[in-house]
Amino acid sequence: MKDRNVMRERCGEIGMACRALFWLSIIYLVLLLGCEVWLALFCPGTNFSLTLTQTPSGMTGTGTLTGSLEAVLFGYEQLKVYFENGILSEAAQAVPKTVFLIGFAERIVLVIVAIGIFWCLRVIFRNIDRSESPFCGKNVRMIFWIGILVIVYAHVKCLLFPVLYLLAGVGGGNLTVVNPAAVGLGLLIISLSYIFEYGVTLQRESDETL
């Protein structure tokens, strides 16, 4: 009984941390969305600049915003967006604001996916606290969706936004159709959901026997 209470207390602490991360991420998302709208509608293009550097694996770059918004909201003199090698082409130099906004939007989408993962974790630990057992149908679904979201998170960076840069005419063509590491990790988590589903079945049979 003592070990069970200790484990329940630890699960409660982890669940509280997941809830905190979830709500902090929500606040951060609202802040990012507000910034994206303000930058798109009210910030002049002259406030944006883009520095590109040629590397052996393609063009790399840094988008920079100078102005007062980031000083108020972020406490920095400049707000920057970093682009990985081969994501951009030289054509991006002509439209720094567009490139910056797409890069900033990538950050927003990644936060949205992370919020989905935190929400699933929040639900899992809340269910453990209520039922005193991790084996329930809803937890199985949440673990399954965490696996899916892990795969989505990786492919937002390596596939979705590189394609958007190409469609905008500023892409360097460096994209990855499948990220094996992310798919492997996601499938491992999805496999755990089936293990938990088996645990739910065993627990149901045990309860019916009793």
Disulfide bonds with the S-S distance in Angstrom:
none
